[in-house]
Amino acid sequence: MKKSIKPSPKCDQGGGQISDERRRGGATELLDLIVIGAGPAGLFCAASASGDGVKVLVLEKKRSPGRKLLVSGSGRCNITHDGEIRSFLDHYGDAGRFLRPALLGFTNRDLVAFFEDRGLPMIRMEGGKLFPETQRSRDVLEVLVEECEAQKVDIKGGKTVTSVEKLGEGEVEGGGRFLVACGDERHRSRLLVIACGGRSYPATGSTGDGYSFARSLGHSIAEIGPALTPVRIKDYPFSKLAGISLTSASISIFRGKKVKEQNGDVLFTHQGLSGPGILDLSRSIRAGDVLRVSFVGDKNREDLEQWLRDRSQKDGARNLRSVLADLGLPARLAARVLEIVEIPQDLKCASMTREMRIGLVDRLSGFPLVVEELGGFDSAMVTRGGVSLKEVDSKTMESKLVDGLYFAGEVLDVDGDTGGYNLQAAFSTGILAARSILKRLSDQEGAQ
Ligand SMILES: Cc1cc2nc3c(=O)[nH]c(=O)nc-3n(C[C@H](O)[C@H](O)[C@H](O)COP(=O)(O)OP(=O)(O)OC[C@H]3O[C@@H](n4cnc5c(N)ncnc54)[C@H](O)[C@@H]3O)c2cc1C
């Protein structure tokens, strides 16, 4: 069902800044808007800004659009989340405030309605995540590309933008304020949207170019790093438990003192920890941090100690290992923890000494694991950091520094939790930029 776009002849990738000679002549048709990047933010922005004679060109590095969208949600595309849109604001760290106008202006319900109106209904899955009913990212991409086609957006694939420039009045023959180079090829437009995504999963085309373009136009970039990424643990003791998961475990991050605590599902991997609870926290985790993971749900140290004391009295003849199963502890995890604290696997509850109990309580209520490193950009689902939000108007997505320049999607210093929050942000910021652009173009027309 994948929609292919017509690949353009491979463009020269060698261009840097545009020479005066090239700037003067041979420029292509003057466009109203150029969007760099055909991810969900760029495509949705282009489709929403196009039509009514507005000429929009999307330049995409890859031969086909939406490569990252295709791998999202393991190819099933967790497009957004159920619930009140205001509850979304807590899922983007400090960026929630900035996203408020975008999210309230185009909500999760608006997004669902957009796709439903075009024949792609959504279904609610575990924990409130929304997916297309077909559970195929490809179908989401197809709707976006068809919408672009319907609105006569020109999407050019295989076009790596190599530089962008903002020019003074009359600097480009035939007018236009932005000159966008794809090697030797140039395009000029009145307005420009940078929607190049972040730096994670570089094979999908998102290699961080948007940061360079923004920087070249005077913007600052908040330090970038991998986010929504698994962590590798030093001297990891649970490699044989890879594949086992804990539901709603309490996870605390310590860097000298406690930095953060959150509950979430944890997955043991061969080299460390993953699962939504770890991925969501990863934006706050740094190498060297100690993670304390509770294996016993909501029970705190004192509760657990009391519970074990009670069991020693009431279930003295029972095997400690089988009693731990009553706490919801997976059997293999219980066996491994007993091994680590050097308690015999067949110990009866009544034979548990005070030292044994304290050692067990220590490990079960907050097993300490030292972070060796976070997964790199190759395994991170999103990038934290990006175009500084202080320099972008949250009500329009327009740059506060460069008139006519807009940003949308992950290129901004925005990263959300797992659960559909990142795609919702891409769509909401994309359409907000488009609406602001349309208003601006119609105001300009009215003034002429
Ligand atoms: C494995 C994985 C699974 C994910 N699953 C989910 C999920 O289920 N739900 C969710 O909400 N989020 C998910 N995400 C995150 C989500 O996919 C991204 O946040 C989202 O795609 C960002 O959209 P965007 O349009 O801003 O950027 P992108 O989708 O990254 O698109 C940017 C586009 O710009 C193009 N580009 C870059 N540089 C240039 C250049 N120089 N010239 C021309 N084009 C350029 C790129 O090729 C790319 O196509 C997942 C991410 C990954 C990696």
The ligand as a MOL file (V3000), in Angstrom:
LIG
                    3D

  0  0  0     0  0            999 V3000
M  V30 BEGIN CTAB
M  V30 COUNTS 53 58 0 0 0
M  V30 BEGIN ATOM
M  V30 1 C 11.8410 2.7980 15.9410 0
M  V30 2 C 10.9680 3.9900 16.2320 0
M  V30 3 C 9.6630 3.7910 16.6440 0
M  V30 4 C 8.8670 4.8930 16.9400 0
M  V30 5 N 7.5810 4.6610 17.3050 0
M  V30 6 C 6.7870 5.7120 17.6040 0
M  V30 7 C 5.4280 5.5180 17.9290 0
M  V30 8 O 4.9040 4.3890 17.8550 0
M  V30 9 N 4.6850 6.6110 18.2970 0
M  V30 10 C 5.2270 7.8620 18.3300 0
M  V30 11 O 4.5040 8.8100 18.6920 0
M  V30 12 N 6.4930 8.0870 17.9520 0
M  V30 13 C 7.2780 7.0490 17.5800 0
M  V30 14 N 8.5690 7.2780 17.1820 0
M  V30 15 C 9.0400 8.6780 17.0710 0
M  V30 16 C 8.4630 9.3300 15.8120 0
M  V30 17 O 8.5950 8.4490 14.7150 0
M  V30 18 C 9.1720 10.6550 15.5050 0
M  V30 19 O 9.1200 11.4730 16.6390 0
M  V30 20 C 8.5250 11.3590 14.3110 0
M  V30 21 O 8.7160 10.6040 13.1340 0
M  V30 22 C 9.1210 12.7490 14.1040 0
M  V30 23 O 8.5370 13.2990 12.9650 0
M  V30 24 P 9.2710 14.4560 12.1360 0
M  V30 25 O 8.4470 14.6590 10.9140 0
M  V30 26 O 9.5530 15.5910 13.0130 0
M  V30 27 O 10.6780 13.8620 11.7430 0
M  V30 28 P 11.0730 12.5580 10.8990 0
M  V30 29 O 10.0120 11.5570 10.9000 0
M  V30 30 O 12.4130 12.1750 11.3920 0
M  V30 31 O 11.1790 13.1240 9.4080 0
M  V30 32 C 12.1950 14.0350 9.0260 0
M  V30 33 C 12.4470 13.8690 7.5380 0
M  V30 34 O 13.3890 14.8650 7.1260 0
M  V30 35 C 14.2420 14.2980 6.1610 0
M  V30 36 N 15.5000 15.0540 6.1080 0
M  V30 37 C 16.4440 15.1550 7.0720 0
M  V30 38 N 17.4720 15.9090 6.6380 0
M  V30 39 C 17.1530 16.3190 5.3830 0
M  V30 40 C 17.8070 17.1180 4.4040 0
M  V30 41 N 19.0350 17.6310 4.6200 0
M  V30 42 N 17.1980 17.3230 3.2120 0
M  V30 43 C 15.9760 16.7850 2.9580 0
M  V30 44 N 15.3180 16.0080 3.8450 0
M  V30 45 C 15.8980 15.7840 5.0420 0
M  V30 46 C 14.4450 12.8800 6.6490 0
M  V30 47 O 14.8740 12.0230 5.6110 0
M  V30 48 C 13.0620 12.5370 7.1770 0
M  V30 49 O 12.2680 11.9020 6.2110 0
M  V30 50 C 9.3900 6.2020 16.8350 0
M  V30 51 C 10.6860 6.3980 16.4030 0
M  V30 52 C 11.4690 5.3050 16.0880 0
M  V30 53 C 12.8730 5.5310 15.5850 0
M  V30 END ATOM
M  V30 BEGIN BOND
M  V30 1 1 1 2
M  V30 2 1 2 3
M  V30 3 2 2 52
M  V30 4 2 3 4
M  V30 5 1 4 5
M  V30 6 1 4 50
M  V30 7 2 5 6
M  V30 8 1 6 7
M  V30 9 1 6 13
M  V30 10 2 7 8
M  V30 11 1 7 9
M  V30 12 1 9 10
M  V30 13 2 10 11
M  V30 14 1 10 12
M  V30 15 2 12 13
M  V30 16 1 13 14
M  V30 17 1 14 15
M  V30 18 1 14 50
M  V30 19 1 15 16
M  V30 20 1 16 17
M  V30 21 1 16 18
M  V30 22 1 18 19
M  V30 23 1 18 20
M  V30 24 1 20 21
M  V30 25 1 20 22
M  V30 26 1 22 23
M  V30 27 1 23 24
M  V30 28 2 24 25
M  V30 29 1 24 26
M  V30 30 1 24 27
M  V30 31 1 27 28
M  V30 32 2 28 29
M  V30 33 1 28 30
M  V30 34 1 28 31
M  V30 35 1 31 32
M  V30 36 1 32 33
M  V30 37 1 33 34
M  V30 38 1 33 48
M  V30 39 1 34 35
M  V30 40 1 35 36
M  V30 41 1 35 46
M  V30 42 1 36 37
M  V30 43 1 36 45
M  V30 44 2 37 38
M  V30 45 1 38 39
M  V30 46 1 39 40
M  V30 47 2 39 45
M  V30 48 1 40 41
M  V30 49 2 40 42
M  V30 50 1 42 43
M  V30 51 2 43 44
M  V30 52 1 44 45
M  V30 53 1 46 47
M  V30 54 1 46 48
M  V30 55 1 48 49
M  V30 56 2 50 51
M  V30 57 1 51 52
M  V30 58 1 52 53
M  V30 END BOND
M  V30 END CTAB
M  END
